[in-house]
Amino acid sequence: MNSNYNSLQFTANKRVSHGLSFLASYTWSHNLDYASSLEDNSFGGLAFDPTNFQSNYGNSALDARHRFTVSYVWDLPKVKSMENNFVGRRVVNGWEMAGVTTFQTGFPVQIYESTYRELRCDGADWAVCPDRPNQIAAIQLTDPRTGQFQNTINGRAPVTRDHYWFNPNSFALEPIGTVGNIARNPFHGPGINNFNWSMYKNIPIVGESKYIQLRFEFYNLFNNTQFNAIAVQSAASNIV
C-alpha cells in the first residue's frame, strides 16, 4: 500500500505597513491512497476487493483540490483633526479590522451499500462490511439547493427527491455474488465558503499605555451554509 500527495502552493505575506498586514495562501493539490484510515476501509468504509486490489486506489478522504485562505489585520487610518479632541479621539479613532476568509473545494464522497449481496465479508464482520454497488451512468452533480431527481433505482416506482448533490440514478445494486464496479471516493461533495470578520475599538484611558477594547466579532459573516462531508451510511440507505 502507498499514498501520493502532490501540490502547488503559493503564499503572499505583507508585513505591517500603513497599518495593514495580511497572509494569503493557495494550495492546488491531489491526494491518492488505498485507505485514509482504518475506518475508511473495512470498518464502515468501502472494503477491499480481494480480486482487484488496485480498485481501492483513489481519492483520499482528505483530498481537497483547491484551498485559498487569507487572514488580515488593518489599523484603520486616524482622522488627524480628531487627535486633539478628547471625545472625538475616543469615538472616531482607534478602530481596527481583522478577519479570516476561506474558500475550499469539498472532500470526496464514498458510495456503498449494505445489503451484503457480495455474499462475503471483506475485513471484519457482516455488520461492518459494506459492499460495492455498480456505477451504471456518468455521475451528475448539481446544486443541493435546487437539485431534484426522479429516483428510479432498481425498478422502484419513480419518487421525486429534492436537494440532491448528485443524481442517485447513476448507481445500482450489484448482482448477487459479484463485486460492484464503483470506484473509491468517485466525486467530491460541497466546499467551504466562510468569512470570519471582526472590528475592534481601542479606547485610551491612561495616556497611550492603557486602553479598553470594544470588540465586534462575526463568525460566518454572510451565513453561508457549510456542509460537512456527506454521510456515507445515509448515502447507502437512501440511494441503493
N, C-alpha and C positions, 0 to 999 in steps of 0.2 A: 504494500500500500504506500502511496505517496500523495503529496499535495503540492500544488503550484500556486504561487501568488505573483502576479506581475502588475506593475502600476507605473503611472506617470504622475509626478507630484510637482505642484507649483506653490510657492509661498511668497507672500509680499508682506514686509514688515515696515511700518512707518513709525519711527521714533517721535517722541513728543516735539512738535513744533507748532507754533501758533495755537497751542492748547489742544492739538489733535494728535492722537496716536491710534493705530489700528494694526491688527494682524489678520491677514486673509490667507486661506489655503484652499487648494482644489486638488482632488485626487480622482484620477481615472484608473480603474483597476478591474481585474478579473481574478477570482479565486476559485480554484478547482480542486476537488478531493474526492475520496471514496466514502468518507464519513467525517462529519464535522464534530461529532461527539458520540458517546455510547448511545444516547437517546436518538441520535439521528439515524441509527440503523435499528438493529433487532428490537430494542425496547421502545416501541411506539413510532418508529420511523419506517422508511422503506427498507425492507430486509434484502439481504443479498440474494441474487440469483446464482446458485452454485453452477449452473450450466453456462453462465455468461458473466464472469466476474467483472469484466470491463463495463458492463451496463450500469454499474453503480458509480462510475466515474462521471462527475458532472459538477454543476454549480454548487459551491459550498453554501451551507446555510447562512454564512456571514457575507455572502457575495453582494456587495453594493457597488454598482458600476461607477456611479458618479456621486461625489460629495463635495459641496462647497460650504465653507464656514468663514464668517468674518466677525471679529469682535473689535469693539472700538470704544474709545473714551474721548470726549470733547468738552473742554472747558469753554463754555460759550463766551464770546467777546464781551468785555465790560463796556458799559456806557460811561465814558470819561466824565461827562457832565454830572454824573451821579456820585462820583467818588467823594466829593466834599459835602454831600447831602446825607445827613445821618439816617433819615428814613429811606430815601431813595436807594442809597447804597445797600441797605439790607433787604430791600424788596426787589430791585431790578438786577443788581449784580450778584455774582456768586453762584450762578447756575451751571450745572454740569450734566451732560447727557452721556449715556453709555448703553451698550446693547450687544447681543449676540444673535446673529442671523444664520440659519442653517437650511440648506437645500440638499436633499439626498434622494436618489432613486431607491426603490423598495428592495426588500430581501426576497429570496426565492420562495416559491410556494410548491409544496410537495403534494401530489395526488396519490392516494392509495385507497384500498377498500378492505373491509374486514369481514368478508363472508367466507374466507378460507377456501376458496374454490380451487386453489392450487393443490389441496389435499396433502399438505406437508407443513412442517414447522421450520422456519428459516433461522432460528437462533435461540429462542428462549422457551416459550410455551405457547399454546394455542391462543391464549388471551392477549398476547402482545406481539403476534407475528402477522402484521398486515401484508396483504398480497398486492401485486401489481395489476391494475386494470389495463385495458388496451386503449391506446390513442387511435381514434378512427378518422380524425379530421384535423386540420390545422387549428392551433389554439387561437381563439379570438378574444382579445382584451377589449374592455370598454370602460367607460366612466361609471363607477359604482353608484353615483348619484342618479344616473339615468338608465343604466344598463338593464335591459329586460329581454328575457328569452322564453321561448316555449320549451319546457323541459319534457322531452320525449324519450328519455333514456330507456333502453332495453324494452321498448314496446309499450311503455306506460301511456295512459291517456294523457294528452297534452295538458300541461299545467303552466300557467304564466307565472314566472318568477321575476321579482323586481330587485334592483340594487345589486346586481351581479358584477363582479370584477372581471369575469371571464365567462365564455359560453360553455356550459356543462355538457352540451351535446357533442363535444369533441371527444368524449370518453365513454367507454362501455365496459361491462364486466367481461373478463376473460373466460374462454371456455373452461369447463371443469377439468381439472387435471393438467392444466397448462399454466405457463407463466406469462403474464401480460407484457406488452412491449413499451409501456410508459417509461420515459427517461426520468432520472432523478432530478428533482428541482427544475422542472421544464420551463418555468417562466417566473417573472418577478411580480410581487404584489405592490400595493400603494407605497408611495415615497413619503418624505418628510418635507414640510414647508412651514418653518417655525421662526417667529420673531419674538425675542425677549428684549424688552426695552425699559429703560428707567431714566428718571430725571431726579437730580439731587439739587438741593439748595443749601449752601453753606452760609450760615448767619453768624457773623463775628459777634462775640460777646465781651471779649477782653482783648482789645487791640486786634492783632492779626494772629496771635498764638492760639487762641481758643475760640471754638465756634460750635454752634448747634447745627446738626444736619437734618434737613427735612427730606424724606425720600418718597418718591412715587415709583412703584415697580409694577410692571405688567408682564406676565408670562403668557406666551402665545397671544401676542397683542391683537392680531386680527382674527382670533378664534377659529383658526383653521383646524379641521379635524385631522388628528394624527393617528392613522390606523396602525395597529400592531400587525405583525405577520399574521396572515390568515391561518386560523386554527386547522391543523391537519385533520383531526378527528371530525370536526364539523364538516370539513370538505368531503370526507369519506361518506359520512352518513347522509348528506344531502345531495350528493352528486351521483355516486354509483352504489 
